Amino acid sequence: MKEVAVDDAVIAGENRRWVRDLGSEGPAREAACSDLYTLLLRVAKSEARRRAPILRLDGPELEDIAHQAAADALMAVTARLDRFRGEARFTTWATKFVIFDVATKMNRHHWRRHEVSYAEEDWSRIASRFDLGPEDEAQVREFVAAVSAAVEESLSERQRLVFVATVLNGVPTDVLADELGSTHNALYKVLFDARKKLRAALVAGGYLADASVARSA
């Protein structure tokens, strides 16, 4: 949703009321939380239905995800009232939290429901991750073998696990972070270092030119 400058007195008044009531105590806060939760739940259900065909989720699973996302988004919004700048409708700002939360929860649910093995290795999928365009099957096999060898020889165990999970198997970083008890930023640093080592190894082996930039490795 695109933010616009708020110059309407009615909207500005509504924004002040949301911030005031959500930041207060007692009945006013309870009523505001109830109203906002109703709005967030409606948005969460709509967003969950929109994403459902892609991730093949439906029924009670969608309902559960929508309710969880609305509840978590409500907590996030009330904890960040001081960050609201009044540059858009308060409700527009708040719904961004629930849309993000729905996307995150649906991705996690999809991977966990299908019991994806983040350590499973199928190197036949790696060739398409690079800007190479091999001309025949033999070149593809040679390149795949080179990447596999570079991963085994150049990366630490942690780097190999993160690379295989995120790049080879497409596991979302936040899902892997949960599985490993880590954080998104920590895994990003591991993956950055792994990519750097792999590029160096592939350049040294003559499989990539110095100026080549891998698309996903």
Secondary structure, DSSP 8 states (H G I E B T S, - for coil): --------HHHHHHHHHHHHHHTS-THHHHHHHHHHHHHHHHHHHHHHHHHHHHHT--THHHHHHHHHHHHHHHHHHHHTGGG--SSS-HHHHHHHHHHHHHHHHHHHHHHHHTT--TT---GGGSGGGSTT--SSHHHHHHHHHHHHHHHHHHS-HHHHHHHIIIIIS---HHHHHHHHT--HHHHHHHHHHHHHHHHHHHHHTTSS-TT---S--
